[in-house]
Amino acid sequence: MSDLIWALTKDTSSFKRGSKHDTITLSAEPGNLVHRHSYKFSSVAQPGFVNVAPIAKSKKAKHGVVVISRNSKAKSNRVSVNVQKVVSNPVRSQAKIASICKAAGRPDLIRLAQTKFLKVHRGSYKKSLPVPVKLRMKRHQKKEQKKTASQ
């Protein structure tokens, strides 16, 4: 069944993004782990998929990553087929992501999901770090020293 879906959507997908020189074809479909337009990574054609995305900032969870998966054995007519799990600890995340990929029926995506988790987690963590107060005070003191020196 998934081969038939891929045969129908590979040339006419609305998520397909091409380049000027047609060296690589990318995909913007949700659930595509590496954004490549291929049968292996397609969340539409494959029965099970795994995706890693940053979580929205909230009071309860400031840092973390959501791992979204769909079980390959689940019936597609159910409303809530996608499973979302929040993973925030980078030390324990590798084993959690491996178990999520195996449960989704995609053990071939374990390495890719783990590397994407580390990249997304690093990016979300760096953006939210506050500027240290000591640096602000030093800059302020330097400005005052320059003003007093020029007067």
N, C-alpha and C positions, 0 to 999 in steps of 0.2 A: 504494500500500500504506500509506503513512504517513497519507494522508487517512482511510482506513478505521480505522486504529488511533486517530487523534484523535477520530473520530466516536464510537467506542465508549468511550473513556476520559474525554472532556471533562466529562461530567456525573457519572460514578461513580468518579472517581479517588480513591484513598485518600490521596493527597498534597495534595488540594485543601483550602485553608484560606480560609474566608470570614469576612467581618466582620459586625457586627450590622446595618449599614445597607446591605450589599451594594454599596458604592461601588467596591470593588476586590477582586478575588479573587486570593489568593496561592497559591503552590505550594511544597511542601517536598520535592519530588523531587530526588534527587541528580543533579547534572549540569545543573540549571536555573541559568543564569548570573545572572539578575536576580530570580528567585523570583516571577515573574508566571505566572499560570495562563493561558497562551495557546499557540496552535499554534506560533508562531515560536520560543518559548524552551523548549518541551517537549523533554526529552532522550529521552522514551519514544517520542514520535510521529515526531520528526525522525530521519532516517538518520544524520546527523552532528551532534555537539555539542561544545561547548567549555565548560570550567568552570575557575575559578581558586580555589585554596584554599591556606591556609597549610600549611607542612610541619611535621611533628612534630619537636620539638627533638631533636637527636642530637649526638654528638661531631664528626661529619664536617661536617654542615651546620647551623650555628646560625641563620642567617637565610636566607630564601628563600621562594619561592612555587612550588607545584606547579600546572602547567597540564595539565589532563586533557582529552583529546580522543578522539573516535572518528571514524575515517575513514568517510565516507559510502559508499565503494565496497567496504568490507570486508564479508565475509560475517558475518551475525549469529550463526551457529552456532559460530563459533570461541570458544574460552575466553578468550583474551586479546585482545579487540578494542580495549580502551581503552589509550591511550598516555599515559604520564605523563612530563613533562619538568620538571626543576627549573630555575627562573629566579631568579637572585639579584641580578644587576646591573641596577639600574633604568635605566641609560643605554642598555644594549644590549637591554633587554627588549622595547621597543616593536617592533623589527623581528622578534624571535623570535616574539612573540605573533602578529604579523601573518602570519608564515609558517605557524605552527601552525593558525591559523584557515582559511587558504587550503587547507592540506593536508586539513583536516577537511571541506572543502566548505562552509564557512560564512563567506564574506567579509563578510557583513552584520553579524557579531558582533565585528568587529575593534575598533571604538571602545569598545564596552561591556567587552570583555575587558581592554583596556588600562587603562581607568579603574578597573576592579575590581582589577587587579593593583596599581596605585599605592596604592589604599586599603588593601588587605590587607598590602602590603609596609610601608607606613607604620605600620600598627597593630602588626605583629609586631616591627618594629624599636624602637618606642617602649617597648613592654612590657619588653624585655630589657635596656634601658640601666641600668647600675648607678648608684647615687647617688654623686656625687663625694665623695672623702675629705675635701676641704677644708671642705665644708659640715658634715660631721659634727664636725670638729675645732672649727669656729667655734661650733657649738651647745654643744659640751661646754665650751668656754672661757667662754661666756656663762653657763652654769649655775654654773660655779665662781666667776665674778665675783659673781653674785647671792648665792651662799652666803657669800662673804667679806664682802660689803657688809652683809648682814643681821646678821652676828655682830659 
